[in-house]
């Protein structure tokens, strides 16, 4: 999963932000199943990525 750098988003013009929103709203919704949450400490049934902020 690529990281979205917030400075890039912070520098968007209002027009660019509205253009992105319009594009996303123009897409058809996806239909896929979402797995149930995994309880804390339980093994994940498939690949899972966990991002832990520094100091935690």
Secondary structure, 3 states (H helix, E strand, C coil): CCCCCHHHHHCCCHHHHHHHHHHHHHCCCCCCCCCCCCCCCCCCCCCCCCCCCCCC
